[in-house]
């Protein structure tokens, strides 16, 4: 299959005014039963309330505990009643053990968003909630939430744990900087990163008992831009014992989190070896020096090669998408795009589409989701890095930023990045950048056609200069 330049295949999102009108649904026949053998479960921390149709059991609403024996009894009762599908809300993480047990017993589970199951106004109890879920599910009014494949769930667990350790290590560095400031040690103003080679060497020397600023400055790495004199001047301060104690604890905690991050990397590498191979890492083109993995990228193995091996495409070929962003997207949604019928569904799942509220044919508001998708947030950050990019995507982002402003431009550009990722993963297309000049010429031609059409409507003729 020939490789198509993906950057030219990004359609624009239709506004509510230009969107096609959907035919009205036929409501004359009323609601029809879609899931006759269904159940509704109100999930809780200590107990679960389950409701089945009254025709299947004389006691249709029952209470079960949260222990494993209680969940097994719950599954056995549902099988006795002939239940085939179950609907329950995604309440915290309480639903996960119940989901696993019901799935093992062959019962289809619909994990639904609590926002889609709001009850009618009135008193709310657990008994009423499970019966309301049953009623909605029987008539097919609930859609299941997205849940990736098992191998992606395992990868997501390792990756989320790793990201949590990175956040904890970053907080340790912030606490270290706070302690140094209290001692009037202005090392953070002389070097960029306290967790770098120079910063850690100086901190270890301080905790080993060295107090001479010039000797401490000799720990400076040759690549540091700050001179030894500036570093020595920043290391003059007071050495309070209680603050040195806090400094030691925070530095030990930082090292502990770095060890845990390395352990997560090892587990992630082992998991990649168990996944199906779709691409040969030997065919992966070498990356330029300024595009190499840096920062918090795994150092024990080449994550870019493993991503290419499991997906068959190089997502990092897009400017702005580094290996960490690509890994976050794969860990959150996987690489099987058949779960999303269209790219619009994929982008909507990532929370990168506007949710208009239309009344009287006009947009009266936009519903802002409180919870952000992790993959969508990663693509927003990736879009912000395109500001100084001399590529097709960079030129497109700068035009959007000028017209819409930074926040909206980031969301719109993240939308376009998500659509490219969808096509690459679904069709196996390789991304080809056409360059900034191609985009600017294309935009100029569009403006000329628009002005020519507008001039024709006014009875004028647009003449281009020679």
C-alpha positions as CSV (number, residue, x, y, z in Angstrom):
1,X,0.0,0.0,0.0
2,X,1.5,3.4,-0.9
3,X,2.3,5.7,1.9
4,X,0.0,8.7,1.9
5,X,1.2,12.0,3.5
6,X,-1.0,12.0,6.6
7,X,-0.6,15.8,7.3
8,X,-2.8,16.5,4.2
9,X,-5.6,14.2,5.3
10,X,-6.8,16.1,8.3
11,X,-10.5,17.3,7.8
12,X,-11.8,20.3,9.6
13,X,-14.3,19.8,12.3
14,X,-17.8,20.9,11.2
15,X,-19.5,23.7,13.1
16,X,-23.1,23.1,14.3
17,X,-24.5,25.3,11.6
18,X,-22.9,23.4,8.7
19,X,-23.4,19.9,10.2
20,X,-25.9,17.6,8.4
21,X,-29.3,17.4,10.1
22,X,-30.0,13.9,11.4
23,X,-33.4,12.4,10.6
24,X,-35.7,12.3,13.6
25,X,-36.2,9.0,15.4
26,X,-39.5,7.3,15.3
27,X,-40.8,7.5,18.8
28,X,-44.4,6.4,18.0
29,X,-43.8,2.8,19.0
30,X,-42.4,3.6,22.4
31,X,-39.4,2.0,24.0
32,X,-38.5,-1.6,23.1
33,X,-36.8,-4.2,25.2
34,X,-33.2,-4.6,24.1
35,X,-31.7,-6.6,27.0
36,X,-34.5,-8.8,28.4
37,X,-32.2,-10.8,30.7
38,X,-30.4,-7.9,32.4
39,X,-29.5,-6.7,35.8
40,X,-28.5,-3.4,37.4
41,X,-25.9,-3.1,40.2
42,X,-25.3,-0.2,42.5
43,X,-21.6,-0.5,43.4
44,X,-20.3,0.6,46.7
45,X,-17.4,0.2,49.0
46,X,-18.9,-2.1,51.6
47,X,-22.0,-3.5,49.8
48,X,-23.5,-3.9,46.3
49,X,-27.3,-3.7,45.6
50,X,-28.4,-5.9,42.7
51,X,-31.8,-5.7,40.8
52,X,-33.1,-8.2,38.3
53,X,-36.5,-8.2,36.5
54,X,-39.3,-9.3,38.8
55,X,-40.3,-12.1,36.4
56,X,-37.0,-13.9,37.0
57,X,-37.0,-14.1,40.8
58,X,-39.5,-13.5,43.5
59,X,-37.0,-11.4,45.4
60,X,-35.7,-9.2,42.6
61,X,-33.5,-6.8,44.7
62,X,-30.8,-8.2,46.9
63,X,-27.8,-7.0,48.9
64,X,-24.3,-8.5,48.7
65,X,-21.1,-7.7,50.5
66,X,-17.8,-6.8,49.0
67,X,-15.8,-9.8,50.0
68,X,-14.7,-12.3,47.3
69,X,-17.2,-15.0,48.6
70,X,-20.0,-12.5,48.4
71,X,-19.1,-11.5,44.8
72,X,-19.0,-15.2,43.8
73,X,-22.5,-15.7,45.4
74,X,-23.7,-12.6,43.5
75,X,-22.4,-14.1,40.2
76,X,-24.0,-17.5,41.0
77,X,-27.4,-15.8,41.7
78,X,-27.3,-13.9,38.4
79,X,-26.5,-17.1,36.5
80,X,-29.4,-18.9,38.3
81,X,-31.7,-16.1,37.1
82,X,-30.4,-16.5,33.6
83,X,-28.9,-13.0,33.5
84,X,-26.8,-12.3,30.4
85,X,-25.8,-8.6,30.8
86,X,-25.2,-6.3,33.7
87,X,-25.1,-2.6,34.0
88,X,-23.1,-0.8,36.8
89,X,-21.5,2.6,37.3
90,X,-17.8,3.2,37.2
91,X,-17.6,4.2,40.8
92,X,-14.0,4.7,41.8
93,X,-12.2,1.4,41.6
94,X,-14.9,-0.5,43.5
95,X,-16.3,-1.9,40.3
96,X,-13.1,-3.6,39.1
97,X,-13.2,-6.8,41.3
98,X,-16.8,-7.3,40.5
99,X,-16.2,-6.7,36.8
100,X,-13.5,-9.4,36.7
101,X,-15.6,-12.0,38.5
102,X,-18.7,-11.4,36.4
103,X,-16.6,-11.5,33.2
104,X,-15.0,-14.8,34.3
105,X,-18.5,-16.3,34.7
106,X,-19.5,-15.3,31.1
107,X,-21.7,-12.4,32.0
108,X,-21.5,-9.3,29.8
109,X,-20.8,-6.2,31.9
110,X,-21.7,-2.6,30.8
111,X,-19.6,-0.2,32.8
112,X,-21.4,3.1,32.3
113,X,-20.6,6.7,33.1
114,X,-22.5,7.9,36.2
115,X,-23.3,11.2,34.4
116,X,-25.4,9.2,31.9
117,X,-27.5,7.4,34.6
118,X,-28.8,10.4,36.6
119,X,-32.1,9.4,38.2
120,X,-35.3,11.5,38.1
121,X,-35.7,14.2,40.7
122,X,-36.5,12.8,44.1
123,X,-35.1,10.8,46.9
124,X,-32.1,8.7,46.0
125,X,-31.3,5.4,47.7
126,X,-29.1,2.4,46.7
127,X,-32.2,0.3,46.1
128,X,-33.7,2.9,43.8
129,X,-30.4,3.3,42.0
130,X,-30.0,-0.3,41.1
131,X,-33.6,-0.5,39.9
132,X,-33.1,2.6,37.8
133,X,-30.0,1.2,36.2
134,X,-31.9,-2.0,35.4
135,X,-34.7,-0.1,33.7
136,X,-32.3,2.0,31.6
137,X,-30.3,-1.1,30.6
138,X,-33.3,-3.2,29.7
139,X,-34.4,-0.6,27.2
140,X,-30.9,-0.1,25.7
141,X,-30.5,3.5,27.0
142,X,-26.9,2.9,28.3
143,X,-23.7,2.6,26.3
144,X,-20.7,0.9,27.8
145,X,-17.5,2.9,28.5
146,X,-14.3,2.1,26.7
147,X,-12.1,-0.5,28.2
148,X,-9.0,-1.5,26.3
149,X,-7.7,-5.1,25.8
150,X,-6.1,-7.0,28.7
151,X,-2.5,-6.5,27.5
152,X,-3.1,-2.7,27.2
153,X,-4.5,-2.7,30.8
154,X,-1.4,-4.3,32.1
155,X,0.8,-1.8,30.2
156,X,-1.4,1.1,31.5
157,X,-0.9,-0.1,35.1
158,X,2.9,-0.1,34.8
159,X,2.9,3.3,33.0
160,X,0.6,5.0,35.4
161,X,2.6,3.8,38.3
162,X,5.7,5.1,36.7
163,X,4.2,8.5,36.1
164,X,3.1,8.6,39.8
165,X,6.7,7.9,40.9
166,X,8.0,10.6,38.5
167,X,5.5,13.1,40.1
168,X,6.6,12.0,43.6
169,X,10.3,12.4,42.7
170,X,9.6,15.9,41.3
171,X,8.0,16.9,44.6
172,X,11.2,15.7,46.4
173,X,13.2,18.0,44.2
174,X,10.9,20.9,45.1
175,X,11.3,20.2,48.8
176,X,15.1,20.1,48.4
177,X,15.0,23.5,46.7
178,X,12.8,24.9,49.5
179,X,15.3,23.6,52.1
180,X,18.3,25.1,50.3
181,X,16.5,28.5,50.0
182,X,15.8,28.4,53.8
183,X,19.6,28.0,54.3
184,X,20.2,30.8,51.7
185,X,21.9,28.3,49.4
186,X,21.0,29.7,45.9
187,X,22.2,26.7,43.9
188,X,19.0,26.6,42.0
189,X,19.7,30.1,40.6
190,X,23.1,29.0,39.3
191,X,22.2,25.7,37.7
192,X,19.1,24.6,35.8
193,X,18.4,21.2,37.3
194,X,19.1,20.2,40.9
195,X,18.6,16.5,39.9
196,X,21.3,16.7,37.3
197,X,24.9,15.5,37.6
198,X,26.2,18.7,39.1
199,X,23.2,19.2,41.4
200,X,23.3,15.7,42.9
201,X,27.1,15.8,43.3
202,X,27.0,19.1,45.2
203,X,24.1,17.8,47.4
204,X,26.0,14.6,48.3
205,X,29.1,16.6,49.2
206,X,27.1,18.9,51.4
207,X,25.6,16.0,53.3
208,X,29.0,14.4,53.5
209,X,30.2,17.4,55.6
210,X,31.8,19.7,53.0
211,X,31.1,23.4,53.7
212,X,33.8,25.1,51.6
213,X,32.0,26.8,48.6
214,X,35.0,26.6,46.3
215,X,35.5,22.9,47.0
216,X,31.8,22.3,46.4
217,X,32.0,24.2,43.1
218,X,34.7,21.8,42.0
219,X,31.9,19.2,41.7
220,X,30.7,21.1,38.7
221,X,30.2,19.2,35.4
222,X,32.2,20.7,32.5
223,X,29.0,21.0,30.5
224,X,27.4,23.5,33.0
225,X,27.2,27.0,31.6
226,X,27.6,28.6,35.0
227,X,31.2,29.4,36.0
228,X,32.8,27.9,39.1
229,X,32.9,31.4,40.7
230,X,29.1,31.8,40.3
231,X,28.4,28.3,41.7
232,X,30.8,29.0,44.7
233,X,29.0,32.3,45.4
234,X,25.6,30.6,45.3
235,X,26.8,28.0,47.9
236,X,27.4,30.6,50.7
237,X,24.8,30.3,53.4
238,X,23.9,29.0,56.9
239,X,24.1,25.3,57.6
240,X,21.3,24.6,60.1
241,X,21.3,21.0,61.4
242,X,17.5,20.6,61.3
243,X,17.4,21.7,57.6
244,X,20.3,19.4,56.7
245,X,18.3,16.5,58.3
246,X,15.3,17.4,56.0
247,X,17.7,17.6,53.0
248,X,19.0,14.1,53.7
249,X,15.5,12.6,54.0
250,X,14.3,14.3,50.8
251,X,17.4,13.2,48.8
252,X,17.0,9.6,50.1
253,X,13.3,9.7,49.0
254,X,14.3,11.0,45.6
255,X,16.8,8.1,45.1
256,X,14.1,5.6,46.3
257,X,11.6,6.9,43.7
258,X,14.3,6.7,41.0
259,X,14.8,3.0,41.9
260,X,11.0,2.4,41.7
261,X,10.9,4.1,38.3
262,X,13.7,1.7,37.1
263,X,11.7,-1.3,38.4
264,X,8.7,-0.1,36.4
265,X,10.8,0.2,33.3
266,X,12.0,-3.4,33.7
267,X,8.4,-4.7,34.1
268,X,7.3,-2.6,31.1
269,X,10.2,-4.1,29.0
270,X,9.2,-7.6,30.0
271,X,5.6,-7.0,29.1
272,X,6.5,-5.6,25.6
273,X,8.3,-8.9,24.9
274,X,5.0,-10.8,25.4
275,X,3.1,-8.6,22.9
276,X,2.6,-9.5,19.3
277,X,5.2,-8.1,16.9
278,X,3.8,-6.0,14.0
279,X,6.9,-4.1,13.0
280,X,10.6,-4.9,12.6
281,X,12.7,-2.6,14.7
282,X,15.6,-3.0,12.2
283,X,13.5,-1.1,9.6
284,X,13.0,1.8,12.0
285,X,14.8,4.9,10.7
286,X,17.4,6.5,12.9
287,X,16.2,9.6,14.7
288,X,18.0,12.9,14.5
289,X,20.2,14.0,17.4
290,X,17.8,16.7,18.6
291,X,14.9,14.3,18.6
292,X,16.4,11.6,20.8
293,X,14.6,10.6,24.0
294,X,15.4,12.7,27.0
295,X,14.0,13.7,30.3
296,X,12.1,10.9,32.0
297,X,12.3,8.5,29.1
298,X,13.4,4.9,30.1
299,X,17.1,4.4,30.1
300,X,17.2,0.6,30.3
301,X,15.7,-0.1,26.9
302,X,14.8,1.7,23.7
303,X,11.1,2.5,24.2
304,X,10.7,3.9,20.6
305,X,11.8,0.5,19.2
306,X,9.3,-1.4,21.4
307,X,6.5,1.0,20.3
308,X,7.3,0.4,16.7
309,X,7.6,-3.4,17.3
310,X,4.1,-3.6,18.8
311,X,2.2,-1.1,16.6
312,X,4.0,-1.3,13.3
313,X,4.2,2.5,12.9
314,X,6.5,5.2,14.2
315,X,4.3,7.8,16.0
316,X,7.4,9.8,16.9
317,X,7.8,10.7,13.2
318,X,5.3,13.5,13.8
319,X,6.9,16.7,15.1
320,X,5.8,17.3,18.7
321,X,5.2,13.7,19.5
322,X,8.1,12.3,21.5
323,X,8.4,8.8,22.8
324,X,6.7,9.6,26.2
325,X,3.7,11.1,24.5
326,X,3.4,8.2,22.1
327,X,3.7,5.7,25.0
328,X,1.0,7.6,27.0
329,X,-1.4,7.4,24.1
330,X,-0.8,3.7,23.5
331,X,-1.1,2.9,27.2
332,X,-4.4,4.7,27.5
333,X,-6.3,3.7,24.4
334,X,-4.2,0.9,22.8
335,X,-3.4,0.4,19.2
336,X,-6.6,-1.3,18.0
337,X,-8.6,1.5,16.4
338,X,-11.4,-0.8,15.4
339,X,-12.8,-0.1,18.8
340,X,-13.6,3.4,17.5
341,X,-15.9,3.4,14.4
342,X,-14.6,6.8,13.1
343,X,-11.8,9.2,13.9
344,X,-14.4,11.6,15.3
345,X,-15.3,9.0,17.9
346,X,-11.7,8.6,18.8
347,X,-11.1,12.4,19.1
348,X,-14.3,12.7,21.2
349,X,-13.2,10.0,23.6
350,X,-9.9,12.0,24.1
351,X,-12.0,15.0,25.1
352,X,-10.6,17.1,22.2
353,X,-13.9,18.1,20.6
354,X,-16.3,21.0,21.6
355,X,-19.5,19.9,23.3
356,X,-21.9,22.5,22.1
357,X,-25.2,23.3,23.8
358,X,-27.6,24.4,21.0
359,X,-30.9,26.1,21.6
360,X,-33.0,27.8,19.0
361,X,-30.4,27.0,16.4
362,X,-27.7,28.9,18.2
363,X,-24.8,27.8,20.3
364,X,-25.7,29.0,23.8
365,X,-22.8,27.4,25.7
366,X,-20.2,24.7,25.8
367,X,-20.2,21.9,28.3
368,X,-16.7,21.6,29.9
369,X,-15.8,18.2,31.1
370,X,-14.4,18.1,34.6
371,X,-12.2,15.1,34.1
372,X,-9.6,15.2,31.4
373,X,-8.4,12.2,29.5
374,X,-4.7,11.4,30.1
375,X,-3.9,10.8,26.4
376,X,-5.8,14.0,25.5
377,X,-3.8,16.0,28.0
378,X,-0.5,14.5,26.6
379,X,-1.6,15.6,23.1
380,X,-2.4,19.1,24.3
381,X,1.1,19.4,25.7
382,X,2.5,18.0,22.5
383,X,0.6,20.7,20.5
384,X,2.2,23.5,22.5
385,X,5.7,22.4,21.5
386,X,4.9,23.1,17.8
387,X,5.2,26.9,18.2
388,X,8.7,27.1,16.9
389,X,8.6,24.0,14.6
390,X,9.6,24.6,11.0
391,X,7.2,21.9,9.7
392,X,3.7,21.6,8.3
393,X,2.1,21.1,11.7
394,X,4.1,23.9,13.2
395,X,2.9,26.4,10.5
396,X,-0.7,25.2,11.0
397,X,-0.5,25.6,14.8
398,X,0.9,29.2,14.5
399,X,-2.0,30.2,12.3
400,X,-4.5,28.7,14.7
401,X,-2.8,30.4,17.6
402,X,-3.0,33.8,15.9
403,X,-6.7,33.3,15.1
404,X,-8.0,31.5,18.1
405,X,-5.6,32.2,21.0
406,X,-3.3,29.8,22.7
407,X,-5.8,27.6,24.7
408,X,-8.2,26.9,21.8
409,X,-5.3,26.5,19.4
410,X,-3.8,23.8,21.6
411,X,-7.0,21.9,21.7
412,X,-7.6,22.3,18.0
413,X,-4.1,21.2,17.2
414,X,-4.3,18.2,19.6
415,X,-7.5,17.3,17.7
416,X,-5.5,17.1,14.5
417,X,-2.7,15.2,16.1
418,X,-5.2,12.6,17.4
419,X,-6.7,12.2,13.9
420,X,-3.3,11.5,12.4
421,X,-2.5,9.0,15.1
422,X,-5.9,7.3,14.4
423,X,-5.1,6.9,10.7
424,X,-1.6,5.7,11.3
425,X,-2.7,3.0,13.7
426,X,-5.8,1.9,11.8
427,X,-4.4,1.9,8.2
428,X,-0.6,1.4,9.0
429,X,0.2,4.7,7.2
430,X,3.6,6.3,7.7
431,X,3.6,10.0,8.4
432,X,5.3,12.3,5.8
433,X,5.9,15.9,6.6
434,X,5.4,18.2,3.6
435,X,7.1,21.2,5.2
436,X,6.2,24.7,6.2
437,X,6.5,26.1,2.7
438,X,3.9,23.6,1.4
439,X,1.4,24.6,4.1
440,X,1.9,28.4,3.6
441,X,1.4,28.1,-0.2
442,X,-1.7,25.9,0.3
443,X,-3.1,28.5,2.7
444,X,-2.3,31.3,0.3
445,X,-4.1,29.5,-2.6
446,X,-7.2,29.0,-0.4
447,X,-7.3,32.7,0.5
448,X,-7.0,33.7,-3.2
449,X,-9.9,31.4,-4.1
450,X,-12.0,32.8,-1.3
451,X,-11.3,36.4,-2.3
452,X,-12.0,35.7,-5.9
453,X,-15.4,34.1,-5.0
454,X,-16.2,37.0,-2.8
455,X,-15.3,39.5,-5.4
456,X,-17.5,37.7,-8.0
457,X,-20.5,37.9,-5.6
458,X,-20.0,41.7,-5.4
459,X,-19.6,42.1,-9.2
460,X,-15.9,42.7,-9.0
461,X,-12.9,41.0,-10.4
462,X,-9.8,40.1,-8.5
463,X,-6.6,40.9,-10.4
464,X,-3.3,39.4,-9.2
465,X,-0.2,41.6,-9.7
466,X,2.3,40.6,-12.3
